[in-house]
Amino acid sequence: MRLTHLLIAASTAALLSACTPKTEAPVPEAAPAEAETAAAEKPLHVAVLDCGSITVSDLDIFSSAGDYAGQSDTLTDTCFLVHHPKGMLLWDLGLPGMLVGNGENTQGVFTVSMEKSITDQLAEHDIVPSEIDYVAVSHSHFDHIGQIDQVQGSTWLINQKEKDAMFPPDGSAPYDPSLAPTFAMFGPMEQQVISDEYDVFGDGSVVIFQTPGHTPGHSSLQLMMPESGPVLLTGDLYHRTESRELKRVPRFNSSEPDTLVSMDAFEARAERLGAKVIIQHEPADIEPLGGVIR
């Protein structure tokens, strides 16, 4: 999803100042064998972070079929902190951190706001950003990369198609030049280019898989949860329940044909796994989670 130059220009200055990590009290260090056993016994779970709110006054751009014209809706902007015995993955980075404490900001059909930064919410879980091992974004639109400044010590997992869209190999401008200052903040991070389907921790429980079309390298996330069973996070393959039911493609996608193919592949995966599907921008999917997936 794209909010044009005004918000991005305003956020760039804020993105350049890193947030101060929470100071933690010293914790007695466990013996290596004890620490390894404790980690192995801790089950996979996912903290659901509120990374902003997006009110859309006219949804027309979210359906190339033209049937959303004149409708309005409020979308969630959600990030997910995946706790695995072998480490932590932060999936998506929400709206720009400069929005915190600044109320609602409106441009065109979009009104955006955010109450707490990722760093603030991590602190509520007794975690500091430096403890995050991996960062992956479903795609590189502004509402999924807005707080990259807060996780600079993590390894960035990115597929080649999306990386090339952000940093064209021929040195030309990215697909959205207004996002170039934010894209630049990914540059200093340790990077790992991943395959079309990537098993993050090597045990099949957390798998990033490509669902291109919204952007060239758009991805979704598969989770094999101990209590919920298989769960699929859509990224922006779908924005609303109706989008999934009607297979509606936003007008601003990079490729409508690719999106439709990805939708079919995603639904086949969901059916094969018997998976719960969570649309990341859909309040009806996010609110019942109560802040956690187990």
N, C-alpha and C positions, 0 to 999 in steps of 0.2 A: 504494500500500500504506500502511496507517495503523497506527502504533504510538501508543497513546493518551497521555494527558496527562503521565505521569511522565517519559518520555524527552524530550518536547518542552519541558516546564518546565525540566528540567535543562539542555537545550541552549541555551535562550534567553540565559542570562547569557554563555555562551561565544560565542554568535553576535555579541554586541554589542562584542566586542573584536576589532579587525581584526588579521590576521596581519601580521608584519613582513616586507616583501619582501626577497628576497635581494639583497645589494649586488653589482653586477656590475662587473668591471673595464672601464675605458673601451675602446671599440673605435674604431679609426680610421674616420672617416666617409667612405663611398664617394661618389664623384661621382654626381649624380642619374642620369645616363644609365647608369652602371655598376650602380647599385643597382636601377634599373628592369629592366635586362637580366637580372641575377641572379635577381630575383623571378620574372620571366617564365619562366625556365628551370627553376625549382624545381617539381617535379611535386606534384600533390595527394597528400597522405598523412595518415593519421590515427593519432594516438597513443591507445592504449587504456589508460585509467587505472583502477586498482583503488580504487573508492570505497566499499568495505565488503563485509561478509559478513552474510547474514541466514539463520539457521537457523530453520525452521518445524517445530514439534513435531507439529502436526496441520494438514494441508493442506485441511481441510474447507471453509474459507472461500474457497478458490481454485477451487471448482467448484460452481455452482448445481445440478448434476445429482446431487450427493451421493456421487459415486464416489471422492472423495479422502479421505473420512473415515478417520482413524486412520493415514494415511500421513505420513511426515516427509521433509524434504529440506533441503538447504542451497543457497541462491541466491546468486549473485554480485550485486553492486551496481556497475555499470560506468558510467564517464563517458568521453566521447570528445572529444579535442582535434583538431579538423579544421584542418590546415594547408593553406591555399589561397594561390596567388600574390598574391591581393588582400587577404589578411588571415587572421585566426584566429577560429574559432567553437568555443566550448565547449558540447557537447551533454550536458545533465544535470549535476547538482551533488551527487549522492550523499547519504550519511548525514551527520548533524551532526558538525562537526569536533571537538566536545568528546569524542567517543568515542576519539580517538587517545590511546594511552597508558593508557586506562582499562579495558582488558580487555573481557570480554563483559558485556553488559547484557541482562537478561531481563525481559520483561513479557508475561504471557499466553503465547501460542504462539510469540512471537518472541524470538530471542536475536540481538543485533546486535553487531558489532565492526568496528573499522577500524584499520589499521596506520599509514597515512600520509594526511596531508591532501592536498587538491588542490594547495595552494601548495608543499608538499614535493615532490610529483611533478613539478610544473612546473619546479622548480629542477633536477631531474635532467635536464631537457631544455634547461637554460640559458634558461629563460623565467620572467619575473615576471608576476604577475597583471595588472599595468597594460598589458601587451602584448596582452591578449585583446581583440579588437575587439567580438565579439558573444557573447552568452550566450542559449541557448534551452533550455528544459526540455520534455521530452516531455509532462509533466503536473506538477501541483503537489502530489503526495503527499510526505510527509516525507522519503522516501528518495531523492528526486530534486531537492530544493531545499535540502539540509542545509548547504551551504557557500556560500550566497549572500553571506555577509559577506566572502568572500575575492576577489570579482570585482566590487566596487562601481563600478569605473571603466569597465566594459563597457556596451555598448548591449544592452538586453534586448529580444529579439524575441518577441512574444507575440500569439496570435490573440485576437480579441475575446471568444469564448465562454469561454476559460479565464481570461482577465483578469476577466470578469464573475463567474465562480465564486469567484475569490479576493477580488475587491473588488466586491460587488454594487452596481449603480448606484443602488439605492434606499437605500443606506446601512445595510442590515441586516448581520448577522454573516455571514462566509464559510461555505461548506458544512461546514467543520470549524473551529469556533471555536478549538480548541487550537492550530491552526497560525497564527492571526492574528499573533502576534509575529514569526514567520518571514516571513510574507507582507509585513509592514510593511517589511522590509528591502529589498524590491524597489522600494518607493516612491520613494526618492531617485535611483534609476538613470535614465539616459536610456532612454526607451522608444520602441519602434517597433511599432505594431500592424500585423500582417501578415495577408495574405489566407489563404484555406483552403489554397492551394498557393503557396509562396513560394520563389523562386529567390534564394538568399542572395547569391551573387556574380555573378549575371547571365549565367552561361554554361552553366547546366543541370547543373553538376557536383555541386552541393549544394542539395537541395530539401527543404524542410520541408512535409509534407502532413498534413492533419487525418485522424485515425482516431478519431472520438469514441466514447464509450461507457464507457471506464474512468473518465474524467472528461468533463465536457461538451466541453472543447476539446482532448482528448488528441491528440497528434501523433506521427508517425513521421518518419524521416529517410531520404532517398534520396541515395546517393553513386554517382558514376560514376568509379570508380577506374581509374587508368592500367594497373595490372597485374591486379587482381582482377576488373575489369569492374563491372557494376552490383551494388550492395550496398544492402540495406534493413535499417535498424535499427528494431526493433519498438517501442521504448519499452516500455510494459506492455500492449500489445495482447495479447501472450502472455507468460506467466511461465516456462513450461517447454515442452520438446519435446512432451510429451503434450497440453498445452493447445492447441497448434497442430494436432496430429494429430486431436484429438477435438473441437475447437472448444468448449473449456470456458471458461465465463465466471465470473469471481469473483463471490461473493455481494455484495461491497461495491462493485461497479461502479455508476456513476450511472445507466446504462441498459443492460439486457441486449439489447433489440432493436437499439439503436444499435451496440452492440459487434459483434453478429452481422453487421450490414450492413458495418461497417468491416472485419471479417475477410474477407468476400467481396471487397470492393474491394481490400484489401491483396493477397490471393492473386492476383487478376486482374492487378494491377500487376506482381507478382513473376513471373508466368508470361509476361506480355507482354515484360518486359525480360530474362527469363532470369536473374534476380537471385539472388545469394546472400543468404539471410535470416539475420540474426544476432539471436537472442533475448537481450536485454540481461541478463536474470537467469539465463541458462542456462549453467552452467560448461562444458558440453560444446561450446557455441558460442564461448565467450570464451577459454578456455585455449589452444586450438590457434592462436589469432591471434598468440601470442607478443609481445603488447604493441603491435602495429602492423597497420594495414590499408594496403596500397599499391595 
